[in-house]
Amino acid sequence: MRLNSLKIILILIILFEISSCRTTAPTSPTSDLNTANLETVEEIVHVEDEIVVETEELYEIVELSENNIDGLPESSFGEVWAYLLSGREGDIKSRYPVSDLVYFAAEVDRYGHLADIPRRKNISKFNGRVHLALVCNSAGLTHFVIQGGSEARRLLVSEILAAVKDYDGLNVDLESVPARDAEHFLSFLAEIRAGLGSKMLSVCVPARTRAGGTYNYVSIAAIADRIFVMAYDEHWSGSSPGPVASMNWCKSVADYSLQAIGPEKLIMGIPFYGRSWGDKSTSRGLIHSTTENLKRDYDAQNFRRVNGIPTFTYDITVRVTVYYEDEYSLASRMRMYRTQGVKNVGFWRLGQETLNVWALVKLDS
């Protein structure tokens, strides 16, 4: 509405200027008068375009402030990390208080090579540090490419070090490391750390409230420059309904992480996303007796055959439960982390958030 009003005002100014030209211009041929009018209009329209662009930016910032809920606390951190998906470069804004951007992601393909490497020049306007994210979503493939002394690992490490040359660091996000490969994972990280030189190595680990499991916080902290604790997915798509990251659970995760990793290297991950669960699932395989029971129990009336195959439909009511993040939950979690002594936070991921969160997080000067 503000931009529309501005445009109306500018149009009125244009009409006024044209009218003034017609009133005050000296006697001259009609063609000269029309030329003068056109030049005046073009100049004003050019000014209008510049004003609109500047106003849009200011409008976005003003709306961010106006929509903020009164009384929510701001929290300051030494580092604020955020994940950015390749192809969604518009999700990062210059005014966001982000110190480190993790560009997601270069992926290990089915042959053990690095593929889909994002190009840093696509986010050249971002002034902070940019880290290349490394992912591998297959436990079997991860097993083979991190084996110590293997040709597959040697080739992959060389490709990783070549890909990260334009970046400030590498973010290793291997979430499917088999339990028996914990030591190979550590030596894989150590080999990369040695090859990175002055560049930063950060490693993602699943949330833990105590020691144990494949991802040993203490051992990884001895190698990496930063550890990004993914303090989310407490409840997931296959679990019962519940918060992605409840406050008490997050507090326990942060307590253990601070003890095992230390505040200087720790980045506490914060989710921007939510989840939904239905109390009924209808997609499944059926045996004949179950099919007949469904027809009877739901009084399916539209039984028919399609090319000889029997089919019917029925309606059921599904109750959906949703848990999500808003300004209040994000502000509360960040304030809790600061109270616990957490110095750095990171967000998964840009584009999923309520924009008001950026009025609640600050970078320490």
N, C-alpha and C positions, 0 to 999 in steps of 0.2 A: 504493500500500500504506500510506503514512503517513497519508493522509487517511482511509482506511477504519478504521485503528486509532484515530485521533482520534475518529471518529464513534462507534465502539464504546464508547470510554471515556466520552464524553458521554452516551450512552444509559444506561450504568450509573449515572452521576451522577444522571440524571433519575429512574431507578427508586429510587435511594437516597433522594433528596429526597422522593419520593412516600411511601416507606415511613416516613420520619421524620415526615412530616405525620400519617400515620395513627396513629403511636405517641404523639406528643407533643401532638396537638391536644386542646383542652379538650372536654368533653362538649358536643355540639351536635347539632342536627338533621343527618341524613344529607345533605340537600341542601347545607347550609352547608359540610360537610366536602368534598364533591365539588367545590364551587365553588372552595374554597381550593386543592385539589389541581390543578385545571385551570389556575388562575392561576399556580401554581408551575411547572407544565410549560411553559406558554406563555412565561414569562419565561426559563426555561432554554433552550428551543428558540431564542428570539430571540438569546440570547448565543451559542449554538452556531453560528448562521448567520454572525454577525460573526467568530467565531474561524476558521471554515472559509475565509471570504473572505481574511482576513489570512494564513492559513497557506498558501493556494494561491500567493499572491504570493511569500512567503518560500521556499516549496518550489521554485518556478521558479528563483529566484536561487541557492539552494543547489545544485540540480542543475547549473546552468550552471558553477558553480565545481568541483564534484566531477568533472564530465566533462572538464575541461580537462586537456590532456596536460602532465605535469610537464616543465619545462625550456624550454617555448616562450616566446620573448621577447614582452613587451608593447611597443607602439610608441605614442608620443604625437604628436598633430598639432594644429596651430592651428585647423584646420577639418576637420570630418568631414561630408561630404555623402552623402546617400542618396536613391535614387529610390523613390517610393511610387506604386503603381498606384491609380488611382481605382477604388473598389469593393473594395479590399483594405486599408482603413484600419486593420484590426486587426493588420497586420504591423509597425506602429511601436509600440514600448513606451517608456514614460516613462524607464526606466532606461538605454536605449541612449545611448551617447556620440555623439549626432548633433547637430551645430550647425546644419546646413542641410538642409531637406527639399525635394526637387524633386517636386512633385505632377504626375503623368503621366496624361493630357495633354490639352490643348486642341489640336484638329486642324483643319487647313485642309481644308474639305470640297470636293467636286467643283466647286462654284460659286465657290470662292475666299473663302468666308466662314469665320469661326471657329466651330467646333461642339464639342459635348461638353466644355464648360468645367467643370472640377471646382470644387466649392464649398468654399472654405477652412473654413467653419464645420464641415465634416465632420471636421476634425482640429484642432479648437479647443483640445484638451488639450495639443498639442505646443507647447513654449515657445520653440523656436528660430525661426530665419528660415525662411519658406516661399516657394518660388519656383514660379511657374506654368510648366510645360513647354509649349513650342510645337513641334508636329511637322507635317510634310507628307511623305507617303511616295511621292509621285509626282514624278518628275523633270520631266515636262511641265507639271504644275500649278505646281510650284515656279518654273519658268522664267517663267511668266506673272505670278505674283503678286509677284515681286521686281523686275520691270522698272522701272527708274527713270523717274519721271514718269507712270506709268500710273495710270488710275483704279482698277484692281484693287489695286494696291499701296496707294494712298491709303486706300481703304476698309478693307483688311486691317489696316494700321497703326492706324487709328482704333479698330477693333474690339479689337485687341491691347491698346492702352493703356487701353481701357475695362475689359477683362477683368482686367487686372492691378491694378486699384485696391485690391483687398482683400489683395494680396500684397506681400511684401517685395522681390520681384524677378521677372525673367523669364528663363527658361532656353530659349535657342533651340537646337533639336535638328533642324536641317534637313540630313538626310544624303544628299539626292539633288539637290544643286545641280549643274547641268550645267557642264562645264569652261569654256565660253565666257561664263558668267554670274558669274565670280568677282568682277568689279568691281561688278556690280549687287548681289551679296550683301553686299559691304562697305558700299555706300551704304545698303542696306536696314537693316543693323545700326546705322549711324550715325544714321539717321532715328529708329529706335526708341530709341537711347541718348539722343538729345536730348529725346524725349517722356517718358522715364521719370523725369526729374528726379533726386531723391535715391535712387530705387530702384535695385537692383543689376541689371546685365545680365551674364548668363553665357552662354557659347556652347560647344556641343559640337563637337569636331573629331575626325576619325578619326586613329588612331595613325600617326605618321611617324617615321622615323629620320634624315631629311634634308629639306632644303627642296625644295619642288615641289608640284605639284598644285593643286587648286581652293582648298583651305583653307590660306591663307597664315598661318602662326602669328604672324609678326611684325606683319602688317597687322591681323589680328583683335585682337591684344593691345593695339594702339594705341587700339582702340575700346571693347572689353569690360572689365568689372571682374574677371571670372574666365573662364578657359578650361578646360573639362572635357575632358581628353584621354582618349578612349575606348581605353585600352590593352588591348583584348581583340579577339577574332575574328581572331587571327593565323591560326588554322585555323577554317574555317567549314563549314557543312553540305555545300557543294559541293567542298570541298578534300579532299586526302588526310588521313587521321587524324593528329591532333597536338594539343598543348595549345592551349586557347583563348588562353592568354597565358603563353608560356614565360619563364623567368627571364631568360635572356640577351637575348631580344627586348625584354622590358619594361625592362631596364636601358638598352638602346640608345635606346628611345623616351623614357625619362625624361631621359637625357643631352641629347638634342636639344631636348626640351621646356623643360628648365631654361635652356638657352642662348637659345632663341628667344623664350620667353615670360617667363622669370624666376620665381623661387620665390614671390613675393608673389601673383601672379595665377594660378599654375598649380594645377590640381586633377588629380591622377593618378587616373584611373578604374580600379577594381579589379572584376573579375567575381566573382559568387557562383556562377555557373552552370557546367555542363559540357556536353559533347556526346558523341554516339555515332555511329559509322559502321559500316555493314555491308559485308562484302567482296563481296556480290552485291546487285544491284538487279533486282527482278522486274517493276516497273511500267514498261511501255513499249509502243509500237506495234509490231506484227509484220506482216511480209509472209508470204505463204503458205509459201514454202520454209523460212523460219525456224520457222514453226509445225510443219511436218512434221518438221524436225530435232529440235525439242523432244520431240515424241511419241516419236521413235525413241531419242534419247539418254537420256531419263529413263524409258523403258519404260512410258509412260502406258497403263494397262489399262482405265480407266473412261471410254472415249470414249462419248459419247451425244449426242443432239440435244434441245434445249429449244425447242419451237415451231419446229422445222426448222433451228435454228442449232446448228452443231457446237460441242461444248465438251468439255474434259477437265481433269483436275487431276494434279499431280505434286508430290512433296516434294523439297526440297533443304535442305542444311545451310548456315546463314549464320553466319559468324564475326563477332561484333560487338566493336569496339574502343571503349572509353570513356575519356575524359579528363575530370577534374572537379577541383573545389577542395575542400580540407579545411582543418582548423586549421593544419596544418603548412605547406601551400603559402601560405596567406593570411598567416600570421605571418612567413614567410620573405620574401615579397614586400614587406610593409610595412616590415620591418627594412631591407631593401635600399634602399627608397625613402628612408627616414630617413637612412641612411648617405650617400646621394647628395645630400642637401640638400633633398628634397621636404618642404614644410611642410604641404600639404593633400592629402587623399585623398577619393575619392567611390566609392560602391558601386552597382553595378547588379546586382540590385535587392533591396529588402527582400522577405522571404518565400522567397527562394531559398537563403539561407545556412544553414550549420551555426550553431546558436545559440552555440556556444562561441567564435565569433569575437569576440563582444562582451566577452569577458574579456581579449582580447588587444589591443584598441585603446582609447586614452585621448585625452581632450581636454586640451590644455595649459591649465593654470589661469591 
